[in-house]
Amino acid sequence: MSANDHIYNCYAPPPQEFVRGEGAYLYTESGEKYLDFIAGIAVNGLGHGHPSIVTAIKEQADKILHVSGMFRVPGQFELAEKYCAATFADKVFFTNSGAEAVETAIKTARRCQFVEGHEERYEILTCKGAFHGRTMATINAGGNPKYMEGFGPIMPGFTNLPFDDLDAIKNAVNENTAAVLLEPVQGEGGVRPLSVQFLKDVRSLCDEHGLLLIYDEVQCGAGRTGKLFAHQWADGAADPDVMAVAKGMGGGFPMGACLATERAAEGMVIGTHGSTYGGGPLAMAVGNAVFDELTDPALSANVVKVGNYLSQQFAALKDSHPDVVKEVRGKGLLCGMQLKKKALDVRNLARDNHLLVGNAGDNVLRMVPPLIITEEHVREAIEILDKVFTQAKEMDDFTH
Ligand SMILES: *Cc1c(COP(=O)(O)O)cnc(C)c1O
């Protein structure tokens, strides 16, 4: 019996066991080194073993770990103030994960309609290819039939619409519509960015019909595209009313948050919501340390610079491997390539060559490296991918 036998079979991890990380590299017990371009699925934005995170955890662990939401946590006030100063938001609810942050966002939007006298407005319009988490509500919001099969009746209140289709959203709005929920850049769906213009148009549509605009920036936020949040490329012209954040905001420590305007959060009063662990002292110590690093202008400049370099290098790879690469996609350091060969197999081949990457819907090889990587790391990754794509040429073509 292997050690894995008592774990749910929801994942199929490879044999490598990583025991240590440093910057953009992971190491196995025997000291084998891997270049990490998946970063715990867009989580370890500051890389592995970042001194600010390590120090924050050690210092806080010596003081106090947990008190629950029943008591004041000064770190919460501090971090909420920082996020509100840096975004559209006035109010924050801290969670432990992305799915919980999205759940909070959905509840916040519906509750806002409710307290404003529109109890009938509960429906959330979402996009095909979306990923919002694995809880009951968030699988229904995501609308991926594979994630819903066998988990009981489809939950009412979510309408899944074609991606990047303003008319589809317009036509779907009715007297029951409460909100539109979008990822400014789809991650799991295949690294698909929405244009700034599209976000602005959806914002106007929401204003016109009294709908709330919810962004899920769990993956594309926390500095990943070169702004603290991806929608901020619209310079305030496409701000949401509610936003879910997680992954990179904790740099590896599990935490998330739902950000909202004063108006959107007005219904979320005592008794409407809660979380035993959310916003705990340890999470807040890390969250504050990570925020300070993420908002260092040198870091966002690095994401833009290295992100541009990476996409140029990807374009060159596409030119030299036309049989393997179909399309280069992404924004900043949330990037990928749609392949003509099976992305999952290419991902595994890359791992055999000591480069860790992910895959995403739509047969995409996904890369979400730490935001601290340099052009040197990119060259190392490209060299490996060049070799991998040469091998992949022999594989059968991907067919849907
Ligand atoms: C990962 C992800 C989630 C879910 O986050 P968890 O922490 O796994 O619950 C939600 N939305 C998006 C866009 C994500 O990428």
PDBQT file of the ligand as one rigid body, heavy atoms in Angstrom, charges set to zero:
ROOT
HETATM    1  C1  LIG A 501      -8.223  28.883  -7.878  1.00  0.00    +0.000 C 
HETATM    2  C2  LIG A 501      -9.388  29.713  -8.213  1.00  0.00    +0.000 A 
HETATM    3  C3  LIG A 501     -10.540  29.733  -7.390  1.00  0.00    +0.000 A 
HETATM    4  C4  LIG A 501     -10.698  28.832  -6.200  1.00  0.00    +0.000 C 
HETATM    5  O1  LIG A 501      -9.743  29.061  -5.225  1.00  0.00    +0.000 OA
HETATM    6  P1  LIG A 501      -9.498  27.972  -4.067  1.00  0.00    +0.000 P 
HETATM    7  O2  LIG A 501      -8.546  28.644  -3.141  1.00  0.00    +0.000 OA
HETATM    8  O3  LIG A 501      -8.955  26.746  -4.725  1.00  0.00    +0.000 OA
HETATM    9  O4  LIG A 501     -10.823  27.706  -3.445  1.00  0.00    +0.000 OA
HETATM   10  C5  LIG A 501     -11.550  30.595  -7.718  1.00  0.00    +0.000 A 
HETATM   11  N1  LIG A 501     -11.472  31.390  -8.794  1.00  0.00    +0.000 NA
HETATM   12  C6  LIG A 501     -10.396  31.393  -9.605  1.00  0.00    +0.000 A 
HETATM   13  C7  LIG A 501     -10.353  32.336 -10.755  1.00  0.00    +0.000 C 
HETATM   14  C8  LIG A 501      -9.325  30.551  -9.353  1.00  0.00    +0.000 A 
HETATM   15  O5  LIG A 501      -8.277  30.526 -10.174  1.00  0.00    +0.000 OA
ENDROOT
TORSDOF 0
